[in-house]
């Protein structure tokens, strides 16, 4: 079964899926591996590995270490073409559809595609949308992309529909790492009503209650990152997993 099919199965059976982001720049290999094992034990459905930048030459090593200790699917969440590894199970093949920078719509993807083919790495085509979050995030700055205004759900719907009609498998609403405000439920609900592809929502989600609200509004998958880097205890992981899985 493909990783994408596994994600769809999780969404069907549990109402929504819980994804945890591990950033190799923000955690040591040992810390990343320990977090991955805790995620496996306390209800997380898959791991994302990646970040906006990559300062250390340990991307492959981190993924290998995680795979040795953890059976969860490891999906690359790439900040660029340097973040590709044959040791992962799949990669979110992102296109920043909220921006108009052609390099991040198709340029980086053309460079990456032959590498993914040679590595036999499963691509999950995903329309990536920056949503205004009260501050400028690293990903937004580095991609030179303007976010969609948080009070304009109609603009977000139009972009998500375009992604669906082009043939993308998922749509990712990103408030950004350390976002002041998460993606609003009103926007999530509008996209859920008008589109059929699964919605991933991440950025600025700081409590299980917030995660539940996003799922109740229509999110198919919730991503947390910073909150577990600062507080990686198993009780927090389980609380997020329980809230997300009963949020349908």
PyMOL commands that set and color helices and strands:
alter all, ss='L'
color gray80, all
select helices_A, chain A and resi 3-14+29-41+59-69+102-119+138-143+153-166+185-194+208-217+226-230+234-245
alter helices_A, ss='H'
color red, helices_A
select strands_A, chain A and resi 17-22+46-49+73-76+90-96+122-130+170-174+198-202+221-224
alter strands_A, ss='S'
color yellow, strands_A
deselect
rebuild
show_as cartoon
